[in-house]
Amino acid sequence: MAEPVRVAVQATDTIMQAGLTSFLRTRPELMVVGRHELTESDVLVVHIDRMTQHTAAELRGDPVIGHVSKVLVASELRENDILSAVECRVVAVLARAQTSGDRLVETILSVVPGRGRLPADLLGQLLDGVRRLQREALVSRGPDSAGLTPREVDVLRLMAEGHDTVEIADKLCYSERTVKNVIYGLTNRLKLRNRPHAVAYAMRAGVL
């Protein structure tokens, strides 16, 4: 049996904090730890009503959780909120009204290997938001300045369309290992935090 995933909870109020913590402790796949015990290989579940500038600054700047992968559960999300979330090392975004306990656990488990996850509708908001920022930019960068190879662009384009690793490999006639190596290579080389961040980078660069 695999080792349980270590997870901590950060919520906007004590009732939600207690509720989420209590629920996650009932799941054998997870081990709830204190926020101060988190490492970069663990997951932090963050519950907020909405993403404010203060919240974003706190998530980015906190020396304890700044480099920890986060699953964000929010009551309200706007397009720019998604962009801010990605920049805070949020690797999965869930709308509170549409999130069951099982879905939350499934999402936590899915992000452990580093596979960022955004629901299709929220990924669309992310891409639209990046396009808006791109249009407003005074300087447009071309594909050459993005530092991406044609193969990386192909993978990112399919990722932006919501395809998983297996589907990308099938469409490009690559092995799953090759796709994973492409993603790892570009995120590591360009110092990108996760898959959503890689898509956002490509959009800002004008490649997608």
N, C-alpha and C positions, 0 to 999 in steps of 0.2 A: 504494500500500500504506500502511495506517495506521501511525502511529508506534507502536513497541512500548511497552507499559505498563511503567512503572518500578516495580519491586517489591523489597523487602528482606525478610530472614528473621530472625526471633528465635525461637530454640528453647531448650528446657530443658537440652539437653546438646549437647556438641560434635559427636557423631556425627550426631544428627538435623539439627543446623545445617548440617553439611557435606553431608549427603545431600540435603536440600531445596534448598540453594543450587546444588549440582551439577546436580540435575534441572532446576530452573527455568532455568538457563543454557543448556540444550539447546533451549529453546523459542524460536523466532523471534518469537513474539508478545510476549515479555517481555524486559525489560532489568533484570538484577539490579544493584542499587546498594547502597552501604553504608547502614547504618541512619542514620548522621548526615547523609546526603545527601537524605533524604526530604522531600518537600513535601506540602502538603495535597491535591494532585492525584494523589499516588502511593498505593501499597498496601503494607501490612506484613502478611506472613504470620506468625502467632504460633502456635507449637506448644507446648502445655502438657499435662501429665498431667491436671490438674484446675484449676478456677478457685478459688484461695485468696484470702483478704483481702489478702495481701501482693501477689499477682499483680495483682489489680484495682487496688490503690493505685498500683502501679508503672505500669500501663498508662494510668491516668488522669492521674497527676501528672508523668510524664516530659515535660520541656519540648520534647524532640525529637519524640516520637511521640504526644503527647497529643491532637493534632488530626489525626492521620493515620487514614484508613479502614483497618480491620483485618479480615483473614480469620482466624478462629480455628479451629485444628485441635486437638481435645482427645480424650484417651483416655477421659475420664469427664466427664459433664455432668449436673448436677442442675438442678432447676427454678430455684432461686435463682441458680445459676451463669449461666443464660441472661440473667436480669435484670441481673446484674452486668456481663456481657459487653456488653449493649446500652448500658449507661451508660459503658462504656469506649470508645465509638465503634467497636465491633465491628459490621460490617455483614453478615457472613456467618459461619455456624457450621457446621462439618463434624465429623462423628464420625470419628476416625482409622481405626477398624476398617472403615468403609464407604467410605473415600475413596481413589479411584484417582488417579494422576497427572493423567489427562485431566480428571477432575472438578475437581481443585484448580485447574488452569489455567482451565477454563471458569468457575469461580466467581470467580477473580481478575478475569477480563475482564468478568464481568457486573456487578461492583460499581463499575467505573470511572465510569460516568455517574451514580453516586449511587443506584443501585437496590439497596437492602438486600435480602439474600436469606437466608431461614431455611428449612431443610427442614420439610416439613409437620408431622412429629412434634415437632420442636423448637419450631416456632411454637405448637403446641398447648400445650407445656410453658410457654412464655412467657406465654400468655394465662391458663393456670391459675394460674401463679405470681402474676400481677398481680391476679387475682381474689382470691387468698388474702390478699395485702397489703391489698386493698380491704376485705375483710371484717374484717381486724384493725384497720383505721384507726378512730380515735375520732371523727373528723369526716368526714362524707360530703359530697362536693361534687356539686352537680347539674349538668345540661348547660349551664345559663347561665354558670356559673363556669368552664367549660372553655374558653370563648372560641372555640368551633367553630360553623360554620354548618351548617345541615341538609345542604347538599350535601357539605361536608367529612366529616360523619358518615357519609353514605352511602358515600363513597369509602373511608373508613377501615374500615367494616364489611366491605366486600368484600375489602379488602386483608387484613384479619384472617382471612378465610376462605381465604386462599391464592391469590386471583386476581391475575393480572398486569395490566399497564396495558391491554393489548388487551381482555382479558376484562371488566375494569371498565367500559371505554368502551362495549363492546357491551351489557352488562347495563343501564347507565344511559342509553343512547342519547346518549352524548357522543362527541366526537372524542377521539382519543388525546392531542392537544395540550391539550384542556381538562382532561383527567384529570391530565396532567403539571403543568399550571399550578395546579390545585387543590392537588396534593401539595406543589409548590414553595412556594406561597403560605402554607400552614399551617405547614410546617416552618420557613420563614424568619420568619414572624410570631411564632411561639411559641418560636423558637430551639431547635428539635428537630434532632437530628443526622442522622437518617435515617428510613426508613420503619418499621423495627421500633420505633424510639424513639417515633414518632408514634402507633403502635398502643398502645404501653405507656402513653403519656400519656392517650389516650382512655379506656383501661381504668381507669386510676387515677381519672380524673375521673367515672367512672360513666356515660359516654356509651354505651359498647358493652356 
